[in-house]
Amino acid sequence: MLLRNVYTKTLWDQRRALLGWTVGITAVAAMYASFYPQLSGGSMAGFLEDFPQGLKDAFQLNDISSAAGYLGSSIFGLLVPLLTLGYGVATGSRAIAGDEESGKLEVLLTHPVGRARFFVQRFAALACGALAIAVVLFLGMLAIRDAAQLDTVSIEGFAAQCLNLALFGSAFGALAIALGGAFGSRSLALGVTAGVGVLGYAANNFAGQLGAEWLRNLSPFYYYSGGEPLRNGMQWADAGILVLISAALVAAGTWAFTNRDLNT
């Protein structure tokens, strides 16, 4: 199977980890979403009245009483993207650099599969995993939509937000796999990508308080949720930028991986 299709072999090898990420992310999202009926009566809005406006702006707490506002702040604005980022970082840092550090990569590449093809198919498997997480999350949200009084968010809104989530996770996965392909160090790929994630989150959420709104344009978090897909549906320009980020990183990572000596 490996000689003919690195993509399917990679998916098969990561099936247990992917199942864990998928179930975990969906369960966390569904659990917190189910709290909405208890918080939508105004008690949470009243509790937040005394919060500084800057803090409410940073964490999207201005409309916490609406379904879209609640989901966009606590669940799709914080928990779900950070967990999906974790999937991208962990899977991407392991995809090339993990096998290289364990000594498996040199053996795998002795088979008739080029480095570029190997790299691209490893990323394709990561992106497919991110899409699987998004699809199951979408179905989970639809399953509890009526019971959790989330029906003011359209099906198209959930679909748009979940698709953006897949693109978001793939972008961070692309960064991790590119760094792993370029340097052959899993710890470097993991650490740098996680650091970029933290900085990106801070830039998106706190740029306004710093008087530097332009910083948001440098953050993948902005293109993931800045257009408020839960309210406004698919924002194709934002999605396109996430795709371009992934494509550029995969291209750069492929070039670096094919033009360096493997660590032995």
Residue frames as qw, qx, qy, qz and C-alpha x, y, z in Angstrom:
[[0.000, 0.885, 0.466, 0.000, 0.00, 0.00, 0.00],
 [0.329, -0.769, 0.076, 0.542, 2.80, 2.42, 0.87],
 [0.423, -0.134, 0.553, 0.705, 4.57, 2.03, -2.48],
 [0.158, 0.505, 0.669, 0.522, 1.43, 2.96, -4.40],
 [0.200, -0.766, -0.301, -0.532, -0.24, 5.50, -2.15],
 [0.319, 0.094, -0.539, 0.773, 1.45, 7.34, 0.70],
 [0.351, -0.298, 0.005, -0.888, -1.79, 9.25, 1.30],
 [0.806, -0.295, -0.310, -0.409, -4.00, 6.28, 2.18],
 [0.736, -0.037, -0.556, 0.384, -1.24, 4.60, 4.19],
 [0.141, 0.219, -0.380, 0.888, -0.78, 7.77, 6.24],
 [0.563, -0.320, -0.066, -0.759, -4.50, 8.02, 6.90],
 [0.861, -0.191, -0.461, -0.103, -4.57, 4.39, 7.99],
 [0.586, 0.072, -0.536, 0.604, -1.60, 4.85, 10.32],
 [0.008, 0.132, -0.342, 0.930, -3.12, 7.90, 12.02],
 [0.436, -0.427, -0.613, -0.502, -6.67, 6.54, 12.26],
 [0.540, -0.513, -0.603, 0.287, -6.65, 6.15, 16.05],
 [0.284, -0.263, -0.180, 0.904, -5.17, 9.58, 16.70],
 [0.151, -0.173, -0.375, -0.898, -7.58, 11.17, 14.23],
 [0.478, -0.507, -0.678, -0.233, -10.52, 9.43, 15.88],
 [0.470, -0.462, -0.484, 0.576, -9.40, 10.77, 19.24],
 [0.115, -0.125, 0.043, 0.985, -9.07, 14.34, 17.96],
 [0.272, -0.290, -0.558, -0.729, -12.42, 14.14, 16.16],
 [0.516, -0.545, -0.661, -0.028, -14.38, 12.74, 19.09],
 [0.438, -0.386, -0.380, 0.718, -12.67, 15.03, 21.57],
 [0.039, -0.026, 0.136, 0.990, -13.23, 18.25, 19.64],
 [0.376, -0.367, -0.582, -0.621, -16.83, 17.39, 18.82],
 [0.533, -0.504, -0.656, 0.180, -17.60, 16.37, 22.40],
 [0.310, -0.304, -0.268, 0.860, -16.13, 19.57, 23.84],
 [0.115, -0.088, -0.298, -0.944, -18.05, 21.72, 21.35],
 [0.465, -0.419, -0.661, -0.414, -21.33, 19.89, 21.92],
 [0.486, -0.449, -0.614, 0.431, -20.98, 20.02, 25.70],
 [0.173, -0.291, -0.166, 0.926, -20.37, 23.77, 25.82],
 [0.211, -0.164, -0.467, -0.843, -22.99, 24.47, 23.15],
 [0.435, -0.464, -0.758, -0.146, -25.59, 22.62, 25.23],
 [0.302, -0.404, -0.491, 0.710, -25.13, 25.21, 28.01],
 [0.049, 0.210, 0.263, 0.940, -26.56, 27.96, 25.82],
 [0.374, -0.610, -0.560, -0.418, -30.22, 27.66, 26.98],
 [0.573, -0.608, -0.416, 0.360, -29.15, 28.26, 30.58],
 [0.413, -0.330, 0.010, 0.849, -27.16, 31.36, 29.58],
 [0.155, 0.352, 0.515, 0.766, -29.42, 32.92, 26.97],
 [0.216, -0.769, -0.601, -0.032, -31.93, 34.43, 29.37],
 [0.048, 0.889, -0.032, 0.454, -29.77, 37.46, 30.06],
 [0.738, -0.663, 0.038, 0.121, -27.99, 36.23, 33.18],
 [0.769, -0.037, 0.173, 0.614, -24.66, 35.96, 31.40],
 [0.283, 0.667, 0.194, 0.662, -25.12, 39.32, 29.66],
 [0.404, -0.876, -0.066, -0.253, -25.84, 40.90, 33.04],
 [0.823, -0.446, 0.091, 0.339, -22.77, 39.28, 34.53],
 [0.665, 0.168, 0.232, 0.690, -20.63, 40.71, 31.73],
 [0.081, 0.934, 0.267, 0.222, -21.98, 44.26, 31.98],
 [0.382, -0.899, 0.166, 0.132, -19.21, 45.38, 34.30],
 [0.810, -0.032, 0.305, 0.499, -16.44, 43.87, 32.18],
 [0.104, -0.609, 0.260, 0.742, -14.13, 46.43, 30.50],
 [0.684, 0.629, 0.071, -0.363, -15.23, 47.10, 26.93],
 [0.256, 0.677, -0.665, -0.184, -11.77, 46.27, 25.64],
 [0.291, -0.199, 0.927, -0.128, -11.97, 42.83, 27.21],
 [0.645, 0.411, 0.540, -0.352, -15.41, 42.22, 25.74],
 [0.545, 0.731, -0.244, -0.331, -14.16, 43.26, 22.31],
 [0.032, 0.569, -0.817, -0.086, -11.10, 41.03, 22.58],
 [0.199, -0.030, 0.974, -0.101, -13.06, 37.90, 23.45],
 [0.290, -0.177, -0.635, -0.694, -16.16, 38.70, 21.36],
 [0.137, -0.332, -0.837, 0.412, -18.42, 38.99, 24.40],
 [0.174, 0.084, 0.023, -0.981, -20.61, 41.85, 23.19],
 [0.677, 0.015, -0.248, -0.692, -23.46, 39.63, 22.01],
 [0.010, 0.216, -0.958, 0.188, -23.17, 36.61, 24.27],
 [0.523, 0.184, 0.585, -0.592, -26.95, 36.26, 24.62],
 [0.736, 0.456, -0.179, -0.467, -27.46, 35.33, 20.95],
 [0.963, -0.017, 0.261, 0.068, -26.68, 31.84, 19.69],
 [0.704, 0.599, -0.073, 0.373, -24.20, 33.09, 17.10],
 [0.042, -0.838, 0.349, -0.417, -22.56, 35.37, 19.65],
 [0.754, -0.496, 0.394, -0.174, -22.26, 32.63, 22.25],
 [0.946, 0.151, 0.212, 0.190, -20.87, 30.07, 19.81],
 [0.554, 0.731, -0.092, 0.388, -18.57, 32.61, 18.19],
 [0.171, -0.835, 0.383, -0.356, -16.99, 33.69, 21.46],
 [0.603, -0.510, 0.575, -0.213, -16.48, 30.63, 23.62],
 [0.869, 0.069, 0.490, 0.003, -16.71, 27.63, 21.31],
 [0.743, 0.532, 0.236, 0.332, -15.81, 28.50, 17.72],
 [0.144, 0.937, -0.163, 0.273, -13.82, 31.53, 18.85],
 [0.264, -0.725, 0.590, -0.236, -11.61, 29.81, 21.43],
 [0.717, -0.263, 0.631, -0.135, -11.95, 26.12, 22.29],
 [0.867, 0.381, 0.321, -0.005, -12.52, 24.57, 18.88],
 [0.537, 0.802, -0.230, 0.125, -9.86, 26.50, 16.92],
 [0.198, -0.731, 0.630, -0.171, -7.22, 25.98, 19.60],
 [0.774, -0.126, 0.614, -0.090, -7.92, 22.24, 19.71],
 [0.806, 0.561, 0.180, 0.045, -7.87, 22.05, 15.91],
 [0.207, 0.870, -0.430, 0.120, -4.63, 23.99, 15.90],
 [0.532, -0.504, 0.670, -0.120, -3.32, 21.32, 18.27],
 [0.875, 0.243, 0.419, -0.004, -4.26, 18.64, 15.75],
 [0.601, 0.787, -0.083, 0.109, -2.46, 20.49, 12.96],
 [0.072, -0.820, 0.545, -0.157, 0.67, 21.11, 15.04],
 [0.668, -0.336, 0.655, -0.108, 0.92, 17.57, 16.39],
 [0.851, 0.347, 0.394, 0.027, 0.18, 15.83, 13.10],
 [0.510, 0.845, -0.123, 0.101, 2.25, 18.17, 10.94],
 [0.160, -0.795, 0.577, -0.100, 5.34, 18.08, 13.15],
 [0.702, -0.213, 0.678, -0.043, 5.23, 14.28, 13.14],
 [0.805, 0.536, 0.150, -0.207, 4.53, 13.83, 9.41],
 [0.672, 0.634, -0.308, 0.227, 8.11, 14.32, 8.17],
 [0.031, 0.690, -0.572, 0.443, 10.33, 15.23, 11.11],
 [0.756, -0.356, 0.415, -0.359, 8.93, 12.51, 13.38],
 [0.974, 0.208, 0.082, 0.034, 9.79, 9.75, 10.91],
 [0.518, 0.700, -0.355, 0.341, 13.16, 11.34, 10.20],
 [0.246, -0.664, 0.554, -0.437, 14.15, 11.46, 13.85],
 [0.845, -0.204, 0.425, -0.253, 13.07, 7.85, 14.38],
 [0.238, -0.398, 0.801, 0.378, 15.06, 6.68, 11.36],
 [0.586, 0.388, 0.705, -0.096, 11.98, 5.49, 9.47],
 [0.411, 0.809, 0.024, -0.420, 12.02, 8.19, 6.81],
 [0.029, 0.609, -0.702, -0.368, 15.25, 7.07, 5.16],
 [0.329, 0.042, 0.941, 0.063, 13.85, 3.56, 4.84],
 [0.463, 0.638, 0.524, -0.323, 10.52, 4.82, 3.47],
 [0.323, 0.830, -0.176, -0.419, 12.26, 6.91, 0.82],
 [0.243, -0.360, 0.834, 0.341, 14.28, 3.94, -0.47],
 [0.486, 0.439, 0.756, -0.008, 11.04, 2.81, -2.11],
 [0.279, 0.249, 0.497, 0.783, 10.11, 4.24, -5.54],
 [0.072, -0.882, -0.465, -0.040, 8.33, 7.34, -4.28],
 [0.396, 0.503, -0.076, 0.764, 9.81, 10.78, -4.82],
 [0.262, -0.221, -0.512, 0.788, 10.35, 13.20, -1.98],
 [0.230, -0.024, -0.088, -0.969, 7.98, 15.79, -3.43],
 [0.597, -0.236, -0.595, -0.483, 5.20, 13.25, -3.87],
 [0.527, -0.256, -0.722, 0.367, 5.83, 11.88, -0.38],
 [0.111, -0.126, -0.342, 0.925, 5.65, 15.36, 1.16],
 [0.373, -0.079, -0.239, -0.893, 2.50, 16.44, -0.68],
 [0.635, -0.257, -0.664, -0.300, 0.64, 13.22, 0.11],
 [0.406, -0.239, -0.669, 0.575, 1.58, 13.47, 3.78],
 [0.106, 0.107, 0.176, -0.973, 0.07, 16.97, 3.83],
 [0.494, -0.135, -0.505, -0.695, -2.99, 15.78, 1.91],
 [0.549, -0.297, -0.776, 0.092, -3.61, 13.18, 4.61],
 [0.204, -0.235, -0.481, 0.819, -3.33, 15.89, 7.29],
 [0.269, 0.039, -0.127, -0.954, -5.78, 18.13, 5.43],
 [0.552, -0.214, -0.691, -0.416, -8.19, 15.23, 4.98],
 [0.430, -0.302, -0.735, 0.429, -8.04, 14.65, 8.73],
 [0.008, 0.183, 0.245, -0.952, -8.85, 18.31, 9.38],
 [0.440, -0.063, -0.414, -0.794, -11.81, 18.04, 7.02],
 [0.534, -0.262, -0.802, -0.058, -13.02, 14.89, 8.80],
 [0.231, -0.280, -0.584, 0.726, -12.92, 16.74, 12.13],
 [0.198, 0.128, -0.027, -0.971, -14.91, 19.60, 10.61],
 [0.495, -0.137, -0.640, -0.572, -17.53, 17.31, 9.05],
 [0.481, -0.334, -0.787, 0.193, -18.14, 15.38, 12.27],
 [0.120, -0.259, -0.395, 0.873, -18.27, 18.64, 14.24],
 [0.318, 0.003, -0.297, -0.900, -20.81, 20.02, 11.75],
 [0.556, -0.251, -0.726, -0.316, -22.98, 16.93, 12.13],
 [0.393, -0.297, -0.697, 0.522, -22.67, 17.14, 15.91],
 [0.058, 0.163, 0.173, -0.970, -23.81, 20.76, 15.92],
 [0.469, -0.099, -0.473, -0.739, -26.79, 19.89, 13.73],
 [0.503, -0.246, -0.828, 0.027, -27.68, 17.01, 16.06],
 [0.302, -0.455, -0.593, 0.592, -28.02, 19.33, 19.08],
 [0.084, 0.223, 0.208, 0.949, -29.12, 22.45, 17.19],
 [0.435, -0.535, -0.412, -0.595, -32.80, 22.35, 18.12],
 [0.703, -0.500, -0.478, 0.165, -32.42, 20.93, 21.63],
 [0.526, -0.293, -0.191, 0.775, -29.77, 23.53, 22.51],
 [0.131, 0.897, 0.336, -0.255, -31.86, 26.37, 21.02],
 [0.340, -0.451, 0.409, 0.716, -29.22, 27.14, 18.40],
 [0.498, 0.509, 0.665, 0.225, -31.69, 27.20, 15.52],
 [0.155, 0.944, 0.069, -0.282, -31.13, 30.93, 14.95],
 [0.166, -0.587, 0.651, 0.451, -27.80, 29.91, 13.43],
 [0.790, 0.426, -0.134, -0.421, -28.48, 28.62, 9.93],
 [0.942, -0.013, 0.289, 0.168, -27.23, 25.30, 8.62],
 [0.621, 0.679, -0.029, 0.390, -25.21, 27.29, 6.08],
 [0.163, -0.878, 0.322, -0.315, -23.64, 29.25, 8.93],
 [0.791, -0.433, 0.433, -0.013, -22.53, 26.08, 10.70],
 [0.886, 0.322, 0.215, 0.257, -21.24, 24.66, 7.41],
 [0.370, 0.842, -0.145, 0.366, -19.25, 27.81, 6.65],
 [0.378, -0.794, 0.414, -0.233, -17.70, 27.95, 10.11],
 [0.873, -0.231, 0.426, 0.051, -16.75, 24.27, 10.05],
 [0.786, 0.525, 0.100, 0.310, -15.24, 24.52, 6.56],
 [0.114, 0.884, -0.286, 0.351, -13.18, 27.49, 7.71],
 [0.676, -0.596, 0.417, -0.116, -12.09, 25.39, 10.66],
 [0.929, 0.118, 0.274, 0.217, -10.76, 22.68, 8.32],
 [0.541, 0.730, -0.044, 0.415, -8.85, 25.29, 6.30],
 [0.264, -0.862, 0.309, -0.302, -7.53, 26.87, 9.50],
 [0.821, -0.403, 0.404, 0.018, -6.25, 23.56, 10.89],
 [0.859, 0.366, 0.189, 0.304, -4.71, 22.69, 7.52],
 [0.273, 0.883, -0.167, 0.343, -2.85, 26.02, 7.42],
 [0.423, -0.744, 0.481, -0.192, -1.17, 25.40, 10.77],
 [0.914, -0.066, 0.391, 0.088, -0.53, 21.80, 9.78],
 [0.699, 0.655, 0.026, 0.288, 1.12, 23.06, 6.59],
 [0.020, -0.883, 0.374, -0.282, 3.42, 25.29, 8.64],
 [0.697, -0.500, 0.503, -0.104, 4.38, 22.41, 10.93],
 [0.909, 0.179, 0.337, 0.169, 5.04, 19.97, 8.10],
 [0.502, 0.815, -0.098, 0.273, 6.98, 22.62, 6.14],
 [0.224, -0.819, 0.477, -0.225, 9.26, 23.31, 9.11],
 [0.823, -0.261, 0.505, -0.022, 9.70, 19.59, 9.70],
 [0.840, 0.464, 0.204, 0.196, 10.54, 19.06, 6.04],
 [0.317, 0.881, -0.207, 0.283, 12.99, 21.95, 6.00],
 [0.115, -0.726, 0.571, -0.365, 14.87, 21.21, 9.22],
 [0.685, 0.052, -0.727, 0.008, 14.08, 17.62, 10.18],
 [0.124, 0.069, -0.703, 0.696, 13.39, 18.57, 13.80],
 [0.314, -0.571, -0.726, -0.218, 10.04, 17.69, 15.30],
 [0.362, -0.607, -0.439, 0.555, 10.56, 19.84, 18.39],
 [0.135, -0.222, 0.170, 0.950, 11.42, 22.87, 16.26],
 [0.181, -0.293, -0.655, -0.673, 8.39, 22.36, 14.02],
 [0.387, -0.608, -0.692, 0.039, 6.10, 21.88, 17.01],
 [0.363, -0.528, -0.310, 0.703, 7.49, 24.77, 19.03],
 [0.083, -0.121, 0.266, 0.953, 7.59, 27.34, 16.23],
 [0.236, -0.377, -0.680, -0.584, 4.12, 26.46, 14.94],
 [0.398, -0.637, -0.627, 0.207, 2.63, 26.59, 18.43],
 [0.297, -0.424, -0.130, 0.845, 4.35, 29.94, 18.97],
 [0.044, -0.093, -0.458, -0.883, 2.92, 31.29, 15.71],
 [0.325, -0.533, -0.738, -0.255, -0.50, 30.10, 16.87],
 [0.375, -0.616, -0.461, 0.516, -0.22, 31.96, 20.17],
 [0.174, -0.295, 0.121, 0.932, 0.99, 35.13, 18.44],
 [0.117, -0.255, -0.647, -0.709, -1.74, 34.84, 15.82],
 [0.335, -0.637, -0.695, 0.013, -4.41, 34.50, 18.49],
 [0.327, -0.572, -0.262, 0.705, -3.03, 37.49, 20.39],
 [0.108, -0.094, 0.350, 0.926, -2.82, 39.60, 17.22],
 [0.198, -0.417, -0.704, -0.539, -6.40, 38.83, 16.27],
 [0.424, -0.665, -0.613, 0.047, -7.89, 39.38, 19.71],
 [0.436, -0.703, -0.211, 0.521, -5.80, 42.21, 21.16],
 [0.438, 0.225, 0.282, 0.823, -4.70, 44.28, 18.15],
 [0.106, -0.781, -0.388, -0.478, -7.62, 46.65, 18.69],
 [0.566, -0.792, -0.167, 0.154, -6.60, 47.34, 22.28],
 [0.632, -0.322, 0.194, 0.677, -3.07, 48.10, 21.08],
 [0.254, 0.819, -0.009, -0.514, -4.29, 50.50, 18.41],
 [0.028, -0.454, 0.758, 0.468, -2.82, 48.26, 15.71],
 [0.786, 0.293, 0.324, -0.437, -5.79, 46.83, 13.83],
 [0.572, 0.615, -0.480, -0.254, -3.53, 46.01, 10.89],
 [0.143, -0.408, 0.891, -0.138, -1.98, 43.21, 12.94],
 [0.721, 0.156, 0.542, -0.401, -5.20, 41.23, 12.59],
 [0.717, 0.599, -0.187, -0.303, -4.51, 40.92, 8.87],
 [0.250, 0.565, -0.784, 0.054, -1.40, 38.87, 9.71],
 [0.395, -0.185, 0.803, -0.406, -3.32, 36.32, 11.76],
 [0.239, -0.090, -0.893, -0.371, -4.91, 33.11, 10.42],
 [0.003, 0.422, 0.783, -0.457, -7.46, 33.47, 13.23],
 [0.237, 0.453, 0.054, -0.858, -8.79, 36.59, 11.52],
 [0.396, 0.227, -0.620, -0.638, -9.43, 34.77, 8.24],
 [0.179, -0.158, -0.968, 0.073, -10.96, 31.87, 10.15],
 [0.139, -0.612, -0.745, 0.226, -13.58, 33.85, 12.07],
 [0.124, -0.275, -0.068, 0.951, -13.22, 37.58, 11.35],
 [0.263, -0.089, -0.487, -0.828, -16.04, 37.52, 8.80],
 [0.472, 0.002, 0.599, -0.647, -18.35, 35.84, 11.34],
 [0.275, 0.044, -0.836, -0.472, -19.39, 32.85, 9.21],
 [0.017, -0.342, -0.890, 0.301, -21.94, 31.77, 11.82],
 [0.219, 0.632, 0.349, -0.657, -23.88, 34.97, 11.13],
 [0.312, 0.692, -0.224, -0.611, -22.91, 35.80, 7.57],
 [0.928, 0.333, 0.160, -0.050, -22.24, 32.47, 5.91],
 [0.836, 0.027, 0.203, 0.509, -19.23, 31.62, 3.80],
 [0.008, 0.929, -0.180, -0.322, -16.65, 34.36, 3.38],
 [0.912, 0.350, 0.097, 0.188, -14.91, 33.17, 0.25],
 [0.321, 0.825, -0.322, 0.337, -12.12, 35.75, 0.30],
 [0.457, -0.654, 0.533, -0.282, -11.10, 34.72, 3.82],
 [0.929, -0.033, 0.368, -0.033, -11.28, 31.04, 2.92],
 [0.747, 0.628, -0.065, 0.206, -9.20, 31.69, -0.18],
 [0.033, 0.826, -0.473, 0.305, -6.47, 33.35, 1.88],
 [0.706, -0.419, 0.544, -0.176, -6.30, 30.32, 4.19],
 [0.924, 0.299, 0.224, 0.081, -5.97, 28.09, 1.12],
 [0.494, 0.793, -0.231, 0.273, -3.20, 30.30, -0.28],
 [0.339, -0.739, 0.531, -0.240, -1.34, 30.19, 3.04],
 [0.858, -0.154, 0.487, -0.044, -1.40, 26.39, 3.00],
 [0.821, 0.542, 0.103, 0.146, -0.41, 26.21, -0.67],
 [0.237, 0.865, -0.361, 0.257, 2.54, 28.57, -0.18],
 [0.496, -0.606, 0.589, -0.202, 3.78, 26.68, 2.88],
 [0.912, 0.071, 0.404, 0.004, 3.44, 23.30, 1.18],
 [0.680, 0.704, -0.067, 0.193, 5.32, 24.59, -1.88],
 [0.011, 0.829, -0.485, 0.280, 8.12, 26.03, 0.26],
 [0.686, -0.421, 0.564, -0.187, 8.29, 22.93, 2.44],
 [0.927, 0.295, 0.228, 0.039, 8.39, 20.61, -0.57],
 [0.507, 0.783, -0.262, 0.246, 11.24, 22.58, -2.12],
 [0.229, -0.735, 0.567, -0.293, 13.24, 22.59, 1.13],
 [0.832, -0.209, 0.486, -0.166, 12.63, 18.88, 1.74],
 [0.893, 0.412, 0.151, 0.103, 13.68, 17.84, -1.75],
 [0.484, 0.759, -0.239, 0.365, 16.86, 19.94, -1.66],
 [0.277, -0.728, 0.533, -0.331, 18.47, 18.96, 1.62],
 [0.454, 0.197, -0.861, 0.117, 20.26, 15.96, 3.05],
 [0.736, -0.521, -0.328, -0.283, 18.35, 13.91, 5.58],
 [0.297, -0.675, 0.561, -0.376, 19.56, 13.86, 9.18],
 [0.826, 0.065, -0.559, -0.028, 21.11, 10.51, 10.06]]
